[in-house]
C-alpha cells in the first residue's frame, strides 16, 4: 500500500476468527509483553503504552481483556468474537458486527527508499476503524533509550517473524542486506 508521504506498508493478513485472534493476543501479551508497545495509531495521534509486568489475558462475551494488575491499574478491551450483551441489554446485531475485529494483519512499513523501518500488528473493526496497533522491537532503535542506532540488531525481529509465521503463514526471512538506516519519521 502506497502512503501519502511516499512510504509503503506491506500487510500480511491473519484470518480474524475468535479462536485465532485469542491465541494471537495471548502470544503477544503473555509471551512478548515486555517487548511490545501498543495503542491506537492513526494519522495525527499515536498512543504508545507498554506493560512493566506480565498482564493477564481473559475473554468474556466476545471481548479480550488485557489487564496489568494492581501495579498497573489500567486495562484494554478488544472485541474479537460475538458480543451478545446481557438479557436486559442485548447487543443489536449491527452493533455487534461493527465492534468485532473484521481484519487483522502483521505489517511492515518501508521508508521512501524502500528500506524496512517499522514492524507491527494491526486490527480493524467491522467498519474498518483501527482498534489497536502493536509495535514490535525495531532493529534500528535502541530498546532502552528508543534512539536510532548505526548498526541494526536484526535479532530484535525474532518475535515479529515467529508470530507472523505462526499466525499468517509467512516464512521467516533473512535480514535485509541493507545497512543504511531507514528514515524513521
Secondary structure, DSSP 8 states (H G I E B T S, - for coil): -B-TTS-EEEEEEE---HHHHHHHHHIIIIISTTT-EEE-EETTEE--B--SS--EEEEETTEEEEE--TTS--EEEEE-S---B-SSSB--HHHHHHHSEEEEEEEEEE-TTS-EEEEEEEEEETTS-EEEEEE---TTB-TTT--B-SS--GGGGHHHHHHHHHHH--------S--S-----
